[in-house]
């Protein structure tokens, strides 16, 4: 029940059922980790941290538990400790693509593009279908000014509509509004029900008009 509620994004109900599960087995590392993720996804990392630490305690050889702990430490603005947790996850399981992708994201925010590219590429070598790693790599390329590479990775990450949309968001951040319009329009052509792309296209057109008028 908890897993299904979490999949649907109903994290408070997921937490309720996980708490019941832990009453039945207080040593179940998977339940501690899942409840930590629920607290994290409710934007309550300070409540998630003790659960994540218990998950690691009860499953010290779990790469997943270490990775979850790392995401919570990062949310608590403890990047050094987060990197240590992600690195420990990889030491336990060299194929832990999620942990490698998370290291990539930390390096991206630290402004270390070369390291981030290597880490995201390593994540994709472990799991070529890991969308978050592909999107992180695209963001690294964009931050490094390699826009053609960024667009290629966004388009390879998921659906055509999502690729155009995500690249459009990057262009918006760069204040390249006219080009963003092109991407958002392409996203709506690829998926006629993509309401967010329609909304962003209208916003980009307005900003492009203002920019052209010198406002």
N, C-alpha and C positions, 0 to 999 in steps of 0.2 A: 504494500500500500504506500509506504513512504517513497519508494523508488518511483512509483507512478505519479504521485503528487509532485515530486521534484521534477520529473520530466515535463509536467504540465506547468511548471513554474509556480505552483501553490506551495511555497516553502514553509509557511507556518504549519500547514497540515502535515507536511513531510516531517517537520521537527516533532510534532505531537506523536506520530506513530513511531519515530525513531526512539523517542524517550521511552515509549512503552516497550520497545524491543530491548532497550538497555536494562530495563527493570527485570526482564526475563534472563538476560545474559550480560552482566556488567563488564565482562571481559571480551566482548565481541568487537574487535578492532574495526571491522567493516561498518558497523553501526556508529561507532564513534567518529569515523572519518566522514560518513554520510551526513551525520548531524552537524559536524564542523562545516561541511560544504553548504548545508542549508542555512546556517547562521551567516556564513560568508556571503551567500547570494541574497540574503536579506539586508546586506550592508551593515552587519553587526560583527566585524572581525574580532572585536575584543571578546565577544562571547564564544566565537568559533575557536579561538586559540587553545583554551584548555582541552577541548574535545579533540583537536588535532594532535595535541601532545599525548593524550591518552591513546589515540590510534597508533602513534609511533611506538609508544611504550609496549602495547600489547602485540604489535606486529613490527618488530624492529627490522625485519628483512622485507618490508613492503615498500617498494618504490612509489606506489600510488599514495600511500600515507605520507611519505616524505614530500612528495610533490604538492599534495594538498596543504601540508604545513607551510611550505614555501609560499604558496599563493596567499595564505593568510598573513604571514609575516610581511609580505610585500604590501598587502592592503593596510597593514599597520605602520607603513613607512619605515620598515626595517630591511632595506634592500640587501645589506651585507649578510644578514642572517638568512634572508630568502635565498640568496645565491648559494649559501652553504647547504641549505635543505635541498635545492634542486640538484646540486652537484652530488650530494649523497644519494639521491634517487638514481642518478645516472650510474654511480659507482655500483649500486645494487643491481641495476638493470640497464646495461649499455644501450638497449633499444628503447629506452623510455623517451619517446618522441615528445610527449607533452612537456616533460621537464626541460628538454633541450629548447623547445619553443619558448618556454617561460624565461629561460636564460637569455634567449634572443631579445625578448621584449624588455627585460631589465637593461640589457646593453643598449638597446634603441633609446630608451629614456635617458640613459647616461651619456648619449651622444657618441657612442663608440660604434660607428657604422660597420667598420671592417669586422670586428668581433661578432656583431649582431648578424651580419650576412653569413659568416661561417657557422654560427650556431643554428640559425634557421635552416640553412642548407643541410646541416647534419640531421636536424629533426626530420626534414623531408626525405633524407636518405633512409631513415629508419621507418618512416610512414609517409609515402608520397601522397596519401589521401587526407592528410591532416590539414584541414582547411585553415585552422587558426594559424598554423605555421606558415602557410602560403600567404595569408593576409599580412602576417607580421613581416615577412620578407618583403612584401610589396611596400609596406610602410617604411621599412628601412631604406629601400631604394628611393622612395619619394623624399625622405628626409635628407638623403645624400644627393638629391637633385637629378637622379637617374629616372626620369619620368617614363621613358619608353619601357624600361625594365619593370617599373612599378605597375604600369598598365598591363603588361604581359602576365605578371603574377596574379593580379586581381582577376583577370579574365580566366586564369587557369584554376582559381580557387574553388569556385562553385558554379552557379548558374550564370548564364550570359547576362541576365538582368542584374544580378547581384554584383557581378564584376564591373559593369558600367556604373552602377550606383556608387559603389565604394570608391572607384576612381574619381567620380564626380565630387564626392565628399572631400577628397584630398585636394582637388582643384579649387573647391570653395575655400578651404583653409589657406590656400596660396593666393586667394583673391583673383583667380583666373576664371571669372564668372561666365564669360561667353563660352569658354571651352567646357565648363561644367554643365551648361545648358545642353550642349551636344551630348554629353554622357547621360544625363538624366533623361533626355528625350529617347535615347537609344534604349535605356532601361525600360521605359514605358512601352516602347514598341515590342520589346522582348517579352514583357509581362504586362498585359493590359490592366491587371488588378493590383499593380504595384503602387498603392496610394502614396507611400512615402516619396517615391520617385516623382510623381506628379507634383507634390507639394514642394519638393526641393527644386524642381524645374521652374515653378512660378517664382520662388524666392531668388533663384539665380538670375532669372530674367530681370527682375526688379533691380537687383544689385548691379547687373551689367548696364542697365539703362542709366542708373544713377552715376555709375563710374564714367560712362560715356559723356554724361552731361556735366561732369566735373563736380558732382555734389558729394 
